[in-house]
Amino acid sequence: MDKYLIRKPHTQDSSPVQDSSLVQDSSHVQDSSSSSKRIRVDFNLENLPSDPGLRQKISSYHPNNHDEIRRYYLTKGPCQPVLDVFPVSYFSEKPRRFRSDWYKGRKWLEYSIEKDAAFCFYCYLFGRQDVGKQGGGETFVTKGFKLWNQVAKLDSHVGGVNSAHSQAVKKGEDLLMEKQHIQSVLVKQSNKDKQDYRVQLNAIVDCIRFLLCRGLAFRGHDESQDHNESINEVLQTAPKNCKLTHPEIQKDIVNAIASKTSKAIIKDLDNGFFSILVDESRDISVKEQMSLVLRYVNKKGTIIERFLGIVHVASTTALSLKCAIECLLCEHNLSLSNLRGQGYDGASNMQDDINGLKTLILKENKSAFYVHCFAHQLQLTLVAVAKNHINIAEFFYVVSNLVTVVGGSCKRRDALRDAQFVKIKEDLENGVCRSGQGLNQETNLKRPGDTRWGSYYGTILNLILMFSAVVDVLEIIEVLEIIEEDGLSDQKVEARSIIRSILSFEFVFALHLMKNILGITNELSIALQKKKKLGYISGRSQRNTQQKTNLHHYRVELFYTVIDMQLQELNNRFSEANTNLLLCMACLNPSNSFVAFDKEKLIRLAKFYPSDFLGTDILALDSQLQNYIFDMRSNDFFLELQGVSELIEKLVSTRKHETYPLVYLLVKLALTLPVATATVERNFLAMKYIKNELRNRMGDRWMNDCLMVYIEKDVACSIDNETIMQRFQNMKTRRRQL
């Protein structure tokens, strides 16, 4: 037993030194065992940092996890971000910096944004500890190489064929070659077995794509026919330990599809500048999720908004969100230095001018301009300002009480539907309205929300549409036909008060006024309906007050006042920088033969981006704009354009972007700036579809992979099965080979 257990001393005669050493050794064994077990249990590939400057040594992980970690990094590839401007270091008073063209021919080279240093990808994964100072020693593994004035040392690190670096590269290649694994040697596989396995895996990939992309996965007609003819036989004869139906196998396949999809998006970005659209929301399991969307202009001149990923954030502070954004961008070799715009919904933790997310990013990149989502901006501004006017505030108060009383129970909602049904039936019989597909749908009153786009406008439209039915239901409540069953006698008085309010001209005028004001934001342009002018009686005493005509009250005190307050608030909510930025961008509009063109404003727009337009570029832009506008107005291809998005596509298709590169850059910057966060909102709708009540325990990585394939289904469907299968095979050591 002494071989396995350490006895506790029973007498005081035992040597204290010996006892302490025994206890120390025992605690060391226990700590080592518990530490090893803890690392093995808590190990998660999702938490592995992409930045080489933030990675822990491979030796710090449990030995059983080494190959899994190496495979993860090998399939992901080295971290090679392309920054617009790398940080400057001075050597002998001369500025030097890392250059992105050093990546060419050096697949092993990595760059750490965190440490501003270069690292070796393969030496980190497979480097030995006994190499001494060969090839820079630990410099390219832990410390980082920063001698930008001695680029030749990058090549000297590689060394000869038998150098430590070359051996590390060879180990990396061997790890991804399944044919050399001992498990592959022990399991003999014939050519027919390989062919059957390929057919089986190919069919599984198509099935998974079909389920995630909802029928848009099948692409090649001949390819699907090839495996459909023999798939039943292959599935029946497949080994029981390789059916490819285990949940982990399916998750690996989805991860392979999602990984290739995100790489295709990054490739389409082509190291260009971009904007980010960010928002956070809770999923079904009450976990705060942050969604990030990229907005950029691709090589064809098309505006693209792509889902990059969704990240679980334990804290929604601005600093936590910034760290999560940087980690997600770094994972895809992107950097904040190429950021040219930020788009949020206006939450305080994002738009605060002192410690908000936009401020933290602007401190690092002055060209990453923040634009409040226009849809949220208009919604919040119009509603908030309208409520500052006493008459309009009273109007919304009555509407809120009306929704509560009429829609407070299922019985009253049923009564409202019945009353509306009778009204529609009478209108159809009298020819007031017509029937047809999509007409006369069942509607109801919904409580408006300050942050829900168009919710106030929708409530007002429904109220106008169902006004007669609402009055009928309120009259029913007033005569106790429903109240007696519900036992809510206190609502009889409230119903009577609401009827008096909504039948007044004051309420009807405000109803249509707000319908038109909010309708402008919904691009409906509905004119204010004229109503018969009834007598206006103020709620206050008329004694010692100046008598006012109805026309003065409704035109000056109500209509003009509300409109002026809206305009003032909109001017206050847009900063001076953003206003100037948007006004300058409007000069790029090609409508009506470029009537909005203003060279001085466009030059001012270029000065907003000093990292993209240097001093000499500004001078060249002046001359280029003169030639550009003369060419555009005399070219028939550009006379009927209706927007900046059509302009940039036409510039690319006619190759004019090569003739006017600075103007093209200016147009790209204008289109890259985000306007609305609608894409992020749609991503959260997709999240509710993917992670619902029946799948509320879905992990973050699994949900992110499913969302990537589901949201970006057009990109996912463009990736061939062979690429996905190779990625799947390289993720782990598989029982069978392709």
Secondary structure, 3 states (H helix, E strand, C coil): CCCCCCCCCCCCCCCHHHHHHHHHHHHHHHHHHHHHHHHHHHCCHHHCCCCHHHCCCHHHCCHHHHHHHHHHHHHHCCCCCCCCCCCEEEECCEEEECCHHHHCCCCCEEEECCCCEEEEHHHHHHCCCCCCCHHHHHHHCCCCECCCCCCHHHHHHHCCCCCHHHHHHHHHHHHCCHHHCHHHHHCCCCHHHHHHHHHHHHHHHHHHHHHHHCCCCCCCHHHHHHHHCCHHHHHHHCCHHHCCCCHHHHHHHHHHHHHHHHHHHHHHHCCCCEEEEEEEEECCCCCEEEEEEEEEECCCCCEEEEEEEEEECCCCCHHHHHHHHHHHHHHCCCCHHHEEEEEECCCHHHHCCCCCHHHHHHHHCCCCEEEECHHHHHHHHHHHHHHHCHHHHHHHHHHHHHHHHHCCCHHHHHHHHHHHHHHHHHHHHHCCCCCCCCCCCCCCCCCCCCCCCCHHHHHHHHHHHCHHHHHHHHHHHHCCCCHHHHCCCCHHHHHHHHHHHHCCHHHHHHHHHHHHHHHHHCCCCCCCCCCCCCCCCCCCCCCCCCCCCHHHHHHHHHHHHHHHHHHHHHHHHCCHHHHHHHHHHHHHCCHHHHCCCCHHHHHHHHCCCCCCCCHHHHHHHHHHHHHHHHHHHCCHHHCCCCCHHHHHHHHHHCCHHHHCHHHHHHHHHHHHCCCCCHHHHHHHHHHHHHCCHHHCCCCHHHHHHHHHHHHCHHHHCCCCHHHHHHHHHHHCCCCCCC
